[in-house]
């Protein structure tokens, strides 16, 4: 006959007795898990966050952004609707899009030779080559772009202070993180300055051609105003380094103890919790195996 305890549920007292009976197993599993969590916390490379605050340069909009007001003054004049397309884009939105764009980030990664840095585990620095045997496994600039954009870079508009962007890099090297943030902002201003100069030149050329065919006095006056605003914008772009974005606060190198991850105390707490649960599970697994073995032995002896 099967043993009487087969199929019966354990009471709370019996559960506690099981834990007491297999207390060495519980303690061993608990200690191993806590030690593993502690070791992982100590060996995990700290990740630092370097952040800079920038704002759209106010003088930029005043220099070239008067187009909309000019156009509105002459909106009733035939042909002025088409010229309205020359108005300047929102600087803040353009900066956010540019910072995240593949062309901008890939150019930055290439110019700074960041491929071996971003994929250091796959790079043989001694032989200056990739470790991958298959060429298909070698990281590409597109891989670097996705990694940089998704894992390292964050560009967030401050909701409490509209018009201000927080540009941040999270990286294991705190000095590199700060340097990259400041360099990204500098390159962004360079890119937008160059773009503004090119667009201003193209706009002036276009307006001069329109001026040759314009016969209505109001239209000619509006074109003169717009040419003047584009010349002012081009002049400012040529002389001002912080053309599109003014740096309110440069990224500083974080202190060595001010890392954002890993959260070592939390990892240890998780190790304690998981260790206890695994220990309890191991105890009841052993208890169930012992009961099963006892039932099998009981059936065998009764035959």
VEXKOL-517613 format. One line per 10 residues: for each residue x negated, y, z of C-alpha. Coordinates in nm, 2 decimals. Each point is the difference from the previous one (the first is absolute). Layout:
BEGIN
X,Y,Z; ... .
This chain:
BEGIN
0.00,0.00,0.00; -0.12,0.35,-0.07; -0.12,0.20,0.30; 0.28,0.20,0.18; -0.17,0.34,-0.07; 0.02,-0.03,-0.37; 0.24,0.26,-0.16; 0.05,0.18,0.33; -0.07,0.37,0.02; -0.27,0.13,0.23 .
0.11,0.22,0.30; -0.19,0.32,0.09; -0.17,-0.19,0.28; -0.12,-0.27,-0.23; -0.13,0.26,-0.25; -0.21,0.15,0.28; -0.12,-0.34,0.09; -0.10,-0.06,-0.36; -0.21,0.32,0.00; -0.16,-0.09,0.33 .
-0.08,-0.35,-0.12; -0.17,0.13,-0.32; -0.13,0.32,0.16; -0.35,-0.07,-0.12; 0.12,-0.02,-0.36; 0.20,0.33,0.05; -0.31,0.17,0.15; -0.23,-0.13,-0.27; 0.22,0.11,-0.29; 0.06,0.34,0.17 .
-0.37,0.06,0.06; -0.09,-0.10,-0.36; 0.26,0.24,-0.15; -0.10,0.29,0.23; -0.37,-0.06,-0.08; 0.07,-0.01,-0.37; 0.21,0.33,0.02; -0.28,0.16,0.20; -0.27,-0.11,-0.24; 0.21,0.12,-0.30 .
0.05,0.34,0.17; -0.37,0.04,0.07; -0.11,-0.10,-0.35; 0.26,0.20,-0.19; -0.16,0.30,-0.18; 0.15,0.32,0.13; 0.19,0.21,-0.25; -0.01,0.38,0.03; 0.24,0.26,-0.14; -0.14,0.33,-0.14 .
0.26,0.26,-0.08; 0.00,0.35,-0.16; 0.29,0.25,-0.02; 0.04,0.20,-0.32; 0.26,0.25,-0.12; 0.09,0.12,-0.34; -0.19,0.32,-0.06; 0.24,0.29,0.02; -0.19,0.23,-0.24; 0.02,-0.26,-0.27 .
0.38,0.03,-0.03; -0.02,0.38,0.01; -0.26,0.01,-0.27; 0.17,-0.23,-0.25; 0.34,-0.08,0.15; 0.17,0.33,-0.09; 0.10,-0.16,-0.33; 0.33,-0.11,0.14; 0.09,0.34,0.13; -0.11,0.16,-0.33 .
0.21,-0.24,-0.20; 0.30,0.05,0.22; -0.02,0.37,-0.06; 0.02,-0.06,-0.38; 0.22,-0.32,0.01; 0.26,0.17,-0.23; -0.26,0.06,-0.27; 0.02,-0.26,-0.28; -0.30,-0.24,0.01; -0.09,0.05,0.36 .
0.14,-0.34,0.10; -0.28,-0.18,-0.19; -0.26,0.21,0.17; 0.13,-0.10,0.33; -0.16,-0.34,-0.04; -0.34,0.18,0.05; 0.07,0.05,0.38; -0.25,-0.15,0.24; 0.08,-0.34,0.16; 0.04,-0.03,0.37 .
-0.36,-0.01,0.14; 0.08,-0.22,0.29; 0.17,-0.27,-0.20; -0.26,0.02,-0.27; -0.27,-0.05,0.26; 0.17,-0.30,0.16; 0.05,-0.16,-0.34; -0.36,0.07,-0.11; -0.16,-0.14,0.32; 0.18,-0.33,-0.05 .
-0.04,-0.02,-0.38; -0.21,-0.28,-0.15; -0.21,0.23,-0.22; -0.09,0.22,0.29; -0.09,-0.28,0.25; -0.18,-0.21,-0.25; -0.21,0.30,-0.11; -0.08,0.06,0.37; -0.09,-0.37,0.06; -0.22,-0.01,-0.30 .
-0.18,0.34,0.07; -0.07,-0.11,0.35; -0.09,-0.36,-0.09; 0.24,-0.13,0.25; 0.06,-0.34,-0.15; -0.27,-0.18,0.20; 0.11,0.18,0.31; 0.37,-0.08,-0.03; -0.08,-0.37,-0.09; -0.31,-0.04,0.21 .
0.07,-0.37,0.08; -0.01,-0.07,-0.38; -0.32,0.20,-0.07; -0.35,-0.12,0.00; -0.20,0.31,0.10; -0.33,-0.17,-0.03; 0.05,-0.10,-0.36; 0.23,0.29,-0.08; 0.27,-0.23,-0.14; 0.33,-0.16,0.08 .
0.01,-0.33,0.18; 0.29,-0.14,-0.20; -0.10,-0.27,-0.24; 0.30,0.05,-0.22; 0.02,0.34,-0.17; 0.37,0.00,0.05; -0.05,0.01,0.38; -0.21,0.32,-0.02; 0.19,0.30,0.14; 0.11,0.25,-0.26 .
0.05,0.38,0.03; 0.38,-0.07,0.01; -0.05,-0.23,0.30; -0.20,0.27,0.17; 0.27,0.26,-0.08; 0.28,-0.22,0.15; -0.21,-0.08,0.31; -0.10,0.37,0.05; 0.35,0.13,-0.05; 0.19,-0.27,0.20 .
-0.25,-0.07,0.28; -0.21,0.30,0.05; 0.17,0.32,-0.12; 0.30,0.18,0.14; 0.15,0.32,-0.12; 0.29,0.13,0.21; 0.18,0.32,0.00; 0.05,0.15,0.35; 0.38,0.00,0.05; -0.03,0.24,0.29 .
-0.21,0.24,-0.21; 0.11,-0.01,-0.36; -0.28,0.08,-0.25; -0.27,-0.17,0.20; -0.15,-0.33,-0.10; -0.19,-0.25,0.22; -0.26,-0.18,-0.20; -0.15,-0.30,0.19; -0.23,-0.29,-0.06; -0.01,-0.31,0.23 .
-0.34,-0.18,-0.03; -0.25,-0.20,0.21; -0.27,0.26,-0.05; 0.11,0.32,0.18; -0.25,0.22,-0.18; 0.09,-0.13,-0.34; 0.37,0.05,0.08; -0.04,0.37,0.08; -0.23,0.06,-0.29; 0.24,-0.17,-0.24 .
0.30,0.21,0.12; -0.19,0.33,-0.04; -0.14,-0.10,-0.34; 0.34,-0.11,-0.12; 0.15,0.34,0.08; -0.30,0.18,-0.17; 0.05,-0.22,-0.31; 0.37,0.07,0.01; -0.06,0.38,-0.01; -0.25,-0.05,-0.28 .
0.24,-0.20,-0.20; 0.29,0.24,0.05; -0.22,0.30,-0.07; -0.12,-0.15,-0.33; 0.35,-0.09,-0.09; 0.13,0.35,0.08; -0.27,0.17,-0.21; 0.07,-0.23,-0.30; 0.38,0.05,0.03; -0.04,0.38,0.05 .
-0.21,0.02,-0.32; 0.25,-0.21,-0.19; 0.29,0.21,0.13; -0.18,0.33,-0.09; -0.07,-0.13,-0.35; 0.37,-0.10,-0.04; 0.13,0.33,0.13; -0.23,0.20,-0.23; 0.15,-0.20,-0.29; 0.35,0.07,0.13 .
-0.09,0.37,0.03; -0.09,0.02,-0.37; 0.35,-0.10,-0.10; 0.20,0.16,0.28; 0.20,0.31,-0.12; 0.22,0.06,0.30; -0.15,0.25,0.24; 0.11,-0.18,0.31; -0.15,-0.33,-0.12; -0.33,0.16,-0.08 .
0.00,0.16,0.35; 0.07,-0.33,0.16; -0.28,-0.17,-0.19; -0.24,0.28,0.10; 0.09,-0.06,0.37; -0.05,-0.38,-0.04; -0.33,0.04,-0.17; -0.11,0.22,0.28; 0.11,-0.25,0.26; -0.19,-0.28,-0.18 .
-0.32,0.21,-0.02; 0.03,0.07,0.38; 0.04,-0.38,0.06; -0.29,-0.09,-0.22; -0.22,0.26,0.17; 0.09,-0.13,0.35; -0.07,-0.36,-0.11; -0.34,0.10,-0.13; -0.11,0.17,0.32; 0.17,-0.19,0.28 .
-0.12,-0.34,0.11; 0.31,-0.07,0.22; 0.22,0.09,-0.29; 0.30,-0.23,0.04; -0.04,-0.11,0.36; -0.14,0.18,0.30; -0.16,-0.21,0.26; 0.15,0.07,0.34; -0.20,-0.26,0.18; -0.28,-0.20,-0.14 .
-0.03,-0.37,0.07; -0.24,-0.05,0.30; -0.19,-0.32,0.08; 0.20,-0.18,0.27; -0.18,-0.10,0.32; -0.13,-0.35,0.01; 0.26,-0.10,0.27; 0.30,0.16,-0.18; 0.09,-0.28,-0.24; 0.36,-0.07,-0.10 .
-0.05,-0.38,-0.02; -0.04,-0.26,0.12; 0.22,0.04,0.31; -0.21,-0.22,0.22; 0.21,0.00,0.32; 0.31,-0.09,-0.22; -0.19,-0.28,-0.17; -0.09,-0.15,0.35; 0.36,0.04,0.12; 0.12,-0.18,-0.32 .
-0.26,-0.27,0.07; 0.13,-0.05,0.35; 0.36,-0.03,-0.12; -0.08,-0.23,-0.29; -0.23,-0.21,0.22; 0.27,-0.05,0.27; 0.26,-0.10,-0.26; -0.23,-0.24,-0.18; -0.10,-0.14,0.34; 0.36,-0.06,0.10 .
0.07,-0.15,-0.34; -0.30,-0.23,0.04; 0.11,-0.11,0.34; 0.35,-0.10,-0.11; -0.14,-0.16,-0.32; -0.22,-0.23,0.22; 0.29,-0.06,0.23; 0.22,-0.11,-0.29; -0.27,-0.22,-0.13; -0.05,-0.16,0.34 .
0.38,-0.06,0.03; 0.02,-0.15,-0.35; -0.30,-0.23,0.08; 0.17,-0.10,0.33; 0.33,-0.08,-0.18; -0.19,-0.21,-0.26; -0.18,-0.19,0.27; 0.33,-0.05,0.19; 0.17,-0.14,-0.31; -0.29,-0.23,-0.07 .
-0.01,-0.14,0.36; 0.37,-0.07,0.00; -0.01,-0.22,-0.31 .
